[in-house]
Each structure stands twice: as C-alpha cells, then as structure tokens.
Amino acid sequence: MTNYHQLINYLALVSALLSAGVIYGTDMFFAIVFKKAAAQSRDESIADVVGHTHLVADKRMPFIGVVSILSTGLFTVFNVTVHLSGQLTAIALFCLLAHLGLYLKIAKPINSRMSAAIKRGTVPADIRQLQQQWDRIIGYRASLLTIAMLLLIIAALNTCV
C-alpha cells in the first residue's frame, strides 16, 4: 500500500471512529439517562423537549451518520481481504446499517410526529406511547453502536500495530 493509500486508509478509520462515536454517545445518553427521565416527566414536558430535540437532531445527525457509514465502508473496502481490521470493520458496518434500519423504520416516524406537533404547538394525545415506542428500541440501537465502536477501536489498534 502506497503512502497515499495508507493516509486515506487512516483518515477513513479516524473518521469512522469519530463520527460513529458521536452517534454512539448520543444513543447511549438516551438509553441510560433520557429514557428514565422521560418516563418520569409530564406529557407536556416530553412533547416540548423531545419534539425540539428531534427537530434539531433530525437535521444535524444524518450527515454524521452518512460520514460514519461511508468512512467505515471505505476502510472496509481497502482492508477486507488484507487483514483482520477490514473484517472487523465489515461487521461494524453491518451494525451501523442495522442501527440505521431501526432508526428509519421505528424512530424516524416517531421523531417526525413529535417534530410536527411541536411546530403546531400541540401535544399529541399519545405522546407517552410514542415515547415508549421510541424507548423500546434505543437499547438495541445503543447495543449495535457499542459493538460497532468496539470493532472500530480494535481495528484501529490492529492497524497501528
């Protein structure tokens, strides 16, 4: 591998780690802290804070997710047949894509409903149920990201050795 390819390889891995780390930290916070806090909050508070959170996050987080998937994929393509790091990142990529699937199928429609309600200045009658549906998958999403992060970290350590 030429120095240029090696530089691109390292940049892809660092980018994968940083961008996946942002999503990992966000989902872990929601799984560990916010889920419990929302369960103890008033419906109006859930609608207000969560609605505004989704309004902002659904505009800013997709770019980070795309960078994470693309950079993990790029590193995987460069390394999948070469050494263990590529195989580890291939599994990490699968976890990131599974996370994305859960987000698109379950979380995103809920986020959209909450965001639309906040724009209208209303509280959905089923706000607590919406939050509970969202909360049911956050643990799975956080687990997938934990696996992806561990694999990316091991790949980074293996690549540097």
C-alpha positions as CSV (number, residue, x, y, z in Angstrom):
1,M,0.0,0.0,0.0
2,T,1.4,3.4,-1.0
3,N,1.8,6.2,1.5
4,Y,-1.1,8.0,-0.2
5,H,-3.4,4.9,0.2
6,Q,-2.2,4.4,3.7
7,L,-3.1,8.0,4.6
8,I,-6.6,7.7,3.1
9,N,-6.9,4.4,5.0
10,Y,-6.1,6.0,8.3
11,L,-8.2,9.0,7.6
12,A,-11.2,6.8,6.8
13,L,-10.7,4.9,10.1
14,V,-10.3,8.0,12.2
15,S,-13.4,9.5,10.5
16,A,-15.3,6.3,11.1
17,L,-14.3,6.3,14.8
18,L,-15.2,10.0,15.4
19,S,-18.5,10.0,13.5
20,A,-19.7,6.7,14.9
21,G,-18.6,7.9,18.4
22,V,-20.9,10.9,18.1
23,I,-23.9,8.7,17.3
24,Y,-22.8,6.2,20.0
25,G,-22.6,8.8,22.7
26,T,-25.9,10.3,21.7
27,D,-27.7,7.0,21.8
28,M,-26.0,5.8,25.0
29,F,-27.1,9.1,26.7
30,F,-30.7,8.5,25.6
31,A,-30.6,4.8,26.6
32,I,-29.0,5.4,30.0
33,V,-30.3,8.8,31.1
34,F,-33.0,10.3,29.0
35,K,-35.3,7.2,28.8
36,K,-35.6,7.2,32.6
37,A,-36.0,11.0,32.8
38,A,-38.7,11.0,30.1
39,A,-40.7,8.2,31.9
40,Q,-40.8,10.4,35.0
41,S,-41.8,13.6,33.1
42,R,-45.1,15.2,32.3
43,D,-46.6,14.7,28.9
44,E,-46.2,18.3,28.0
45,S,-42.5,18.3,29.0
46,I,-41.9,15.2,26.9
47,A,-43.6,16.8,23.9
48,D,-41.7,20.0,24.3
49,V,-38.2,18.8,25.0
50,V,-38.3,15.7,22.8
51,G,-40.1,17.4,20.0
52,H,-37.5,20.1,19.9
53,T,-34.7,17.6,20.3
54,H,-35.9,15.6,17.3
55,L,-36.4,18.8,15.3
56,V,-32.7,19.7,15.7
57,A,-31.2,16.2,15.7
58,D,-33.0,15.0,12.6
59,K,-31.5,17.9,10.7
60,R,-27.9,17.6,12.1
61,M,-27.3,13.9,12.8
62,P,-27.9,12.4,9.3
63,F,-24.7,14.0,8.0
64,I,-22.8,12.4,10.8
65,G,-24.4,9.0,10.2
66,V,-23.6,9.2,6.5
67,V,-20.0,10.0,7.2
68,S,-19.8,7.1,9.7
69,I,-21.2,4.6,7.2
70,L,-19.2,5.9,4.2
71,S,-15.9,6.1,6.1
72,T,-16.4,2.7,7.7
73,G,-17.3,1.3,4.3
74,L,-14.2,2.9,2.7
75,F,-11.9,1.5,5.3
76,T,-13.5,-1.9,4.9
77,V,-13.1,-1.9,1.1
78,F,-9.4,-1.0,1.5
79,N,-8.8,-3.8,4.0
80,V,-11.4,-6.5,3.9
81,T,-9.2,-9.1,2.2
82,V,-5.9,-7.7,3.5
83,H,-6.1,-8.2,7.3
84,L,-8.3,-8.6,10.3
85,S,-9.1,-4.9,10.6
86,G,-11.1,-4.9,7.4
87,Q,-13.1,-7.9,8.6
88,L,-13.8,-6.2,11.9
89,T,-14.9,-3.1,10.2
90,A,-17.1,-5.1,7.8
91,I,-19.0,-6.3,10.9
92,A,-19.0,-2.8,12.3
93,L,-20.5,-1.6,9.0
94,F,-23.3,-4.2,9.3
95,C,-24.0,-3.0,12.9
96,L,-24.2,0.7,11.7
97,L,-26.5,-0.3,8.9
98,A,-28.7,-2.3,11.3
99,H,-28.8,0.7,13.6
100,L,-29.8,2.9,10.6
101,G,-32.6,0.4,9.7
102,L,-34.0,0.6,13.2
103,Y,-33.9,4.3,13.1
104,L,-35.6,4.6,9.7
105,K,-38.3,2.0,10.4
106,I,-39.2,2.9,14.0
107,A,-37.6,6.0,15.4
108,K,-37.8,8.4,12.4
109,P,-41.6,8.2,12.0
110,I,-42.0,8.9,15.8
111,N,-39.5,11.7,15.6
112,S,-41.4,13.2,12.6
113,R,-44.7,13.0,14.5
114,M,-43.2,14.7,17.6
115,S,-41.5,17.4,15.5
116,A,-44.7,18.1,13.6
117,A,-46.6,18.5,16.8
118,I,-44.1,20.9,18.3
119,K,-44.2,23.0,15.1
120,R,-48.0,23.2,15.5
121,G,-47.7,24.0,19.2
122,T,-49.6,20.9,20.2
123,V,-49.1,17.9,22.4
124,P,-50.0,14.6,20.8
125,A,-52.6,12.7,22.8
126,D,-50.5,9.6,22.6
127,I,-47.2,11.3,23.4
128,R,-46.3,8.9,26.2
129,Q,-47.0,5.9,24.0
130,L,-44.9,7.4,21.2
131,Q,-42.0,8.0,23.7
132,Q,-42.4,4.4,25.0
133,Q,-42.2,3.0,21.4
134,W,-39.1,5.1,20.8
135,D,-37.6,3.9,24.1
136,R,-38.2,0.2,23.3
137,I,-35.5,0.3,20.6
138,I,-33.0,2.7,22.0
139,G,-31.3,-0.1,23.9
140,Y,-31.0,-2.2,20.7
141,R,-29.6,0.8,18.8
142,A,-27.1,1.6,21.6
143,S,-26.1,-2.1,21.7
144,L,-25.4,-2.2,17.9
145,L,-23.4,1.0,18.2
146,T,-21.4,-0.4,21.2
147,I,-20.5,-3.4,19.1
148,A,-19.6,-1.2,16.1
149,M,-17.4,1.1,18.3
150,L,-15.6,-1.8,19.9
151,L,-14.9,-3.3,16.5
152,L,-13.7,0.0,15.1
153,I,-11.4,0.5,18.2
154,I,-10.0,-3.0,17.8
155,A,-9.5,-2.4,14.1
156,A,-7.7,0.9,14.9
157,L,-5.4,-0.8,17.4
158,N,-4.8,-3.7,15.0
159,T,-4.0,-1.3,12.1
160,C,-1.5,0.7,14.2
161,V,0.4,-2.4,15.3
